Amino acid sequence: MNLAVWLVLAASGKLMAGDLDKSVKDLKNESLYLSKVWVSDLGNGMYKNPVLYADYSDPDVCRADDDYYMTASSFNCIPGLQILHSKDLVNWKIIGAAIQRLYPEDVFDKPQHGNGVWAPSIRYRNGELHIYYGDPDYGIYMTKTRNPAGEWETPALVKAGKGLIDPCPFWDDNGEAYLVHAYAGSRAGFKSVLAVSRLTPDGKKAIGQSRIVYDGHELDPTIEGPKLYKRNGYYYILAPAGGVATGWQVALRSADIFGPYERKVVMAQGSTSINGPHQGGWVDTATGEDWFLHFQDRYAFGRVVHLQPMKWVNDWPVIGEDRDGDGCGEPVATCKKPAAGTTYPAETPVESDEFLTGQIGWQWQWHANPTDWWYFAKPDKGVLCLYSVPVPENYKSLWDVPNLLLQKLTGTDLTATANITFIPSESLKGERTGLVVMGMDYALLSLENRPEGLRLFQNECREAEKGGVEKENASILLTGNTVYLRVEIQSNAACRFSYSADGKKYQPLGNTFTAKEGKWIGAKVGLFCSRPVHNNDGGRVEIDWFRVELGIRN
């Protein structure tokens, strides 16, 4: 089944609930994509970390038979809760997204940087995948599906409350259900504790008040991101503490789900260069191995995902490599791949897009709920058309713009190039389009329709989140409306912009810019098209392709 056709069927509901296994098989038969920037699978039975050199913050993972599914925080970005699938925990593919819109719509139709979907957990139960996530302003939500690459249910509010975050459900042997969660100090005015609540057996509603089961103020400040499991009669909470960039992994265990809990540090940075290491989840394999996925904060490059071997010693988990035998592991840089029963080919999430299917690839996300007329994918022409969208009232910079079509950076020393044709409205001046590296500071190449013709600018904006405005570094007048826009991003996050009229010879334009992370996310790269006024129509840009490659091209 062609992927584009499959997506249409999934969206129309013509794939039935029992089609989970069939849908994954169909997707697996599609051609494999391999990044030109970063591939974790070394091809010799080994892998290198990170397994995903991209911003999948707060990852969680589960196994359904011999398939693995992962999701991560998506905050304000839409589609949200991207769903990744793997057969071996090393090679991953984006197969869909659980959230197509965020609610309340009147809030999330505008960029809500750092708000929205925080720290999800994903679990497989009774033939369904469940995702729980916290919205720090509204409470804890749950969505589920039998078809992870298709539609998910509209998220339902499980537990209302400001500052409730990082939820993880657990169904006990007797069918009773529970939920562990943390508190966001920015909303609740209180943090560094973990709490457990009862759930209805179907997992749809919390019952009564949450009970604090662990106070980390003394030993584990800012403890958060808890995951709840059971093994050999013990309840385990695995949770990071000490801060995103400087913390450690804690294991708590108890014979009673409400405690008291014993505590042990089971992974820390130690002598490695893997700072954090932070929040993630445990998964076992059908072959009996144990593994742990977590993230490392790489600042502008985001919170990248590592895979660590895990073992049990005296009913305590040891994550990574325990070099001194003290029961606390350190992250590994390379390791033998998980035993998956067979060997699977190398594969990575898609970055480049030729826009041939009539669909926007799952790697792309908007900065707010999209409107249906923002784009038109033309499979007959093989282009993606972005229509110019009026900028918001009180516009200061692209930080305020919802119709940014962006994707994660997928490694260091990468080059992103777009071949675009700008077709502005003849009667409207000030329309513009371009290639942007977006964060709390951002920089871009933009074509603008000026009275003298199309002018190409290289601009930057410092402290966009604080109301900063764009500054022009350089500009030139173009003689045509088709141009190749390029940004080279080096391992130190330095960005160099260039352009070409023929796609062969590129000319640098403007200043070198140092990328900066966004609000709880890494920097992103992508495209936009906007106009300065609200009138009855506007122009468009046609994107022939967007390609991500390795290394500095010029």
Sequence and secondary structure as in RCSB ss.txt:
>XXXX:A:sequence
MNLAVWLVLAASGKLMAGDLDKSVKDLKNESLYLSKVWVSDLGNGMYKNPVLYADYSDPDVCRADDDYYMTASSF
NCIPGLQILHSKDLVNWKIIGAAIQRLYPEDVFDKPQHGNGVWAPSIRYRNGELHIYYGDPDYGIYMTKTRNPAG
EWETPALVKAGKGLIDPCPFWDDNGEAYLVHAYAGSRAGFKSVLAVSRLTPDGKKAIGQSRIVYDGHELDPTIEG
PKLYKRNGYYYILAPAGGVATGWQVALRSADIFGPYERKVVMAQGSTSINGPHQGGWVDTATGEDWFLHFQDRYA
FGRVVHLQPMKWVNDWPVIGEDRDGDGCGEPVATCKKPAAGTTYPAETPVESDEFLTGQIGWQWQWHANPTDWWY
FAKPDKGVLCLYSVPVPENYKSLWDVPNLLLQKLTGTDLTATANITFIPSESLKGERTGLVVMGMDYALLSLENR
PEGLRLFQNECREAEKGGVEKENASILLTGNTVYLRVEIQSNAACRFSYSADGKKYQPLGNTFTAKEGKWIGAKV
GLFCSRPVHNNDGGRVEIDWFRVELGIRN
>XXXX:A:secstr
  HHHHHHHHHHT S GGGHHHHHHHHHTS     SS   B SSSEEES SB S   S EEEEETTEEEEE   B
T BSEEEEEEESSSSSEEEEEEEESS SSHHHHTS  TT SBEEEEEEEETTEEEEEEEETTTEEEEEEES TTS
     EEEEE TTEEEEEEEE TTS EEEEEEE HHHHS  SEEEEEEE TTSSSEEEEEEEEEE TTTSTT   
 EEEEETTEEEEEEEES TTT EEEEEEESSTT   EEEEEE  TTSS    EEEEEEE TTS EEEEEEEE GG
G EEEEEEEEEEETTEEEESB SSSSS BB  SEEE    SS          B   SSS  TT EESS   TTSE
EEETTTTEEEEE EE  TT  SGGG S  EEEE  SSSEEEEEEEEEE  TT  S EEEEEEESSSEEEEEEEEE
TTEEEEEEEEESSGGGT  EEEEEEEE SSSEEEEEEEE TT EEEEEEESSSSS EE S  EE    SSS  EE
EEEEEESS  S   EEEEEEEEEEES   
